[in-house]
């Protein structure tokens, strides 16, 4: 007899302006599908712009289980609209890889990522026992780089020619990492003095 492990209960995180709540892969696919035609959203995700069906787009999204794979929809408190999402995948060695996308251009430059990712990091380091979190930014994605640095991540290296760009060109990827003790030390000093994207 084969046993199937069910997903853990949904997770809800709150910030001053947003509620981050667990989404299924299908829910995120429906919400984010309109963004697949926006090159400014898709290129940093290293995904092609356009040409997706809802089904093929859904297959590109991680399948969350709220144990070691999470999708958090970023819901704006006032309107209830989901303006973007954060993902986190935790390895067997308690290391989390992060990704984020903000699909609503009206929120670009409004500190969304710093605010939402702070809640995600509190959750990963505090409740999930992660020892490290890391992520990758396209080398010309200056808002993403600024967000990592604002949150205390260290630039740990550059992967040359990692990203495929339009026109079959290659672009560099910058790796950023943050240790649990670095984050906890930062949080003990008070809220991060932040404001980037």
N, C-alpha and C positions, 0 to 999 in steps of 0.2 A: 504494500500500500504506500502510495506516494503522499508525503505531507507537504502542504503548501503553507508558507509563512505569510501571514497577513501583514498589511502595512500597519504601522503604529498609528495612534490617533493623530489628527491634524494638529499642527503647531500654530500658535498665534503669538506674534511679537508686536509690541506697540512702541511708537515713538511720538514725539510731539505732534507731528503733522500726518503720520501714516500708520496704517495697520498692515503688518506683513502677515499674510495667512497662507497656509498650505494650499497648493493647487495640485490637481491631477494633471497628467500630461495632456489629456484631452481638453481640459479647461484652459490651460495655457495656450494650446494650439488655436483654439477659437479666439481667444483674446488677442494673441500676437500675430495671427495670420495677416491682418491688414499691413503690419509692419514689414512683411516680407518683400514688399515693393519699394521699400525705402533704403537706398544704398547707404545712407548715413547710419542706419541701424544695423544693416546686414554685414557690411564690410568689417566692422570691428569684431563681429561674431565669426568671421571667416566663413561666411555663407554667401552663396550667390544671391543676387537681387532679382526677384521675379522668377516666373516659371514654376512656382510651387503649386501643388494642389494641397488642400487641407490635410489630406491623408499623408502625403509625402513630407509635409512640414511636421506633422505630429511625430513621425518616425525619427526625426532629427533631435527631438527633445528627450532629455533623460527621463526615465520612468521612476518617479519618486516613490519612496516607501516610508518616509519620515523616521527612518532608522539611521541610514547612512547616505541617503540621497534625498535632497530637499529641493522643492521649488516654492519660493515665497512670492506671491503676488504682492506688489506694492500698491496698496489701496489708499487713495487720498481721503482723509477723514471727512472733509466737508461734502464732497460730491459722491463719494463711494466708488469713483472710477478707478480702475486699475491702470496705472500709468507706466508700469514696467515690472520687472521681476528680477529676483536674485536667485541663483542656484548655488548649492553647496553639495559636494560629494566627499565623504570621509573614507579614507583608506583604512585598511586593517591595522595600520600603525598610527592611527589617530591624527592623520594629516588631512586637512580640508583644502580642496581646490575650489575656488570661487569664480563665479561669472555673474555678469549683470547686464541688463539692457533696459534703457528707458525709451519707450516708443513714442511718448507724447512730447513733442518738441517744445510745447509751452513750459515744460518743467526743466528743460536743459538750462544749466547754469544756476539752478536754484538750490543746490546743496542736497539733492535727493539721495545720491549715492552715498555720500558721507553719513547722512542720517540713517538711512536704511541699513547700510553695511555695519555701522556701529552696533545696531541691534542684533544683526546676524552674528557678529564676532562675539558679543556678550553671550549669546546662546551657545555657540560652538565651543568657546573656551570655558564657559561657566557650567553649562548643563551637559554638554556632550563629551567633555574631557579631551578635547583636541589639544595637541601640543604645538601645532603650527598651522598657519593658513597661508595660502599662496595663490597667485593669479598671474595672468599674462596680459600685457597690453601691447597693441600695435604701436610701433615706435613713433608714429606721427599722431597718435591719439592723445593729444596733450591734456584734454580734460580727464581721461582715465588715469594717466600718469600722475596728474595733480591730486586726484582722489586718493590713490595709493599712498603718496607721500604725506598727504594731510592726515591720514589715519595712522601714520607711523611705520608703514611698510618700508623695507629696505630694498633698493635695487640690487638684485643678486646676480644679474648677468643678462646678456643679450644673445638671443638666438638669431643668427644672421640668416636672412632669406627664408624665414620660417613661414611667413604669410604669403599666400598667393593673392595678387592684386589684379584688378581689371587690366586687360590687355596682356595677360600672361607675364606680368612683372612680379618681382618678389620684394617683400618688405620684411624688415627686422621686427622681432618680438622682444619685449623687455619683460623679464621675470621679476616679480616682487614677492617678498616673503615677510611674515610677521610671526614671532614666537609668542607663546602664551604669556610668558613672564613679562615680555615687552608690553603687551596689551594691558595686562593687569596693572603694571606699574603706571602706565599712561592713564588708566581709568582712575587709579587712586589719587592722581593729582587733580582730578576734576574733569569736566566735559572737554572734549577736544575743541580747540579753537579752530573751527572749520568754516568753510563756505563754498568750496568748489562744486562741480557738477554733481 
